[in-house]
């Protein structure tokens, strides 16, 4: 018999490093339960149907995430997605499927509450310090670069400038190509580091007249993402009713 008091959560990528954290966090929550665990090669559609899952938490790979989202939406299940690397074409497919099914999707580049606050502060600072660069550091197995958090931070900074104009920095006349990093929204340089020892860290450095400002967030353990995942699950109905992509955990934070 189903326990109607508990939200039924399926976890895709359940045996991965993030997936195991999600399973543990949901299992120890009094208002949630793990309804299904799915990994590569598993039949996601069948698992969602048989488990009567209401939410799918996805921490898989950029190549798998699109199919997982579309499968969940077809099954009437709300996807809560931490996998980054979805293409623009894939994003449009998800939007169309949301419109067809009337179900929303949360895509959060970062579930660490501190990282979400870091992006908020970065946006606020940009009004007074429009000149900024982003450095993000992740473990050696992260598949995408720049990170989704860095790309979203660049957008937040560009939007937060509110008309303030950054100075024009001339391109390097010589040296190594790419030394100034990739270019994000607002012509903001983004530098990606991939090394053993890191989990996820990012800092934004601003330059101003006679001063600099740095805003930094460090994830020391993957458990830091779990409060954000649980927050999203507990506000699942907000995501569902959006019938579109809800991009970023900040949209659920009061």
Residue, then its C-alpha position, 0 to 999 in steps of 0.5 A: x500500500x502506498x504511503x500517501x503522506x510521503x513524496x515518492x522520489x526516483x533517483x537517476x544516476x543512483x550509484x554515482x557520487x551525487x546519486x548516492x548522496x541523494x538516496x541517503x538524504x531522501x531516505x533519512x527525510x521524514x516526508x520523502x521516500x526513495x521510490x526507485x533507483x535507476x542507473x545507466x542501462x536501466x529502463x527509466x520509463x518502466x521504473x517510473x511507472x512501476x514505482x509511481x514516482x512523483x519526482x525524478x532527481x537526475x544527476x547523470x551525464x550531459x548525454x543522458x539528461x535530455x532523454x531522462x527529462x523527456x521520459x519523466x515528463x511523458x510519465x507525468x513525473x516532475x524532473x529535478x535536474x542537477x546535470x549540466x551540459x544540456x544544449x540549446x536544442x535540448x533546452x528547446x525540446x524540454x520547453x516544448x515537452x513542458x508545454x505539451x504535458x503541462x509539467x515544469x522542470x527544475x534545472x539547477x546548475x548548483x544546489x548548494x545554497x551558498x553558491x546560489x547566494x554567491x550568484x545573488x551577491x555577484x549580481x548585486x555587486x555588478x551594479x557598482x563593479x561592472x568589471x569582473x572575471x570568473x574562476x571556477x574549479x572542479x574535480x578532474x572528472x567533470x565533463x563540461x567546462x565552463x560549469x553551468x554555475x559559471x555560465x549562470x553567474x556571468x548572466x547574473x552579473x551582466x543583468x545586474x550591471x543595470x547599465x553600468x559599463x565595463x571598461x574596454x580591455x584590449x585583446x592580448x597582442x601575443x601569448x598563448x591563445x585562450x590565456x584570457x579564458x572563455x567569454x561568457x555573457x556580458x563579455x565576462x571572462x571565465x576560467x575553468x580549472x579541472x584538478x584532483x582535490x577539488x569538489x566545486x569552487x568558484x570566485x568572482x573578482x571585480x576590479x574598481x578604482x583603487x580596489x578589488x572585491x572577491x566573492x567566493x564559494x567553496x563546496x568541501x563535500x557533496x553533502x552540501x548540495x543536499x539541502x538544496x535538493x530537499x528544498x526543491x523536492x518540498x516545493x515540487x508543486x511550484x515546479x510542476x505548475x510552472x509548465x516550463x523550465x525553472x532555471x536555478x534554485x533561487x527561484x524556489x528560495x523565499 
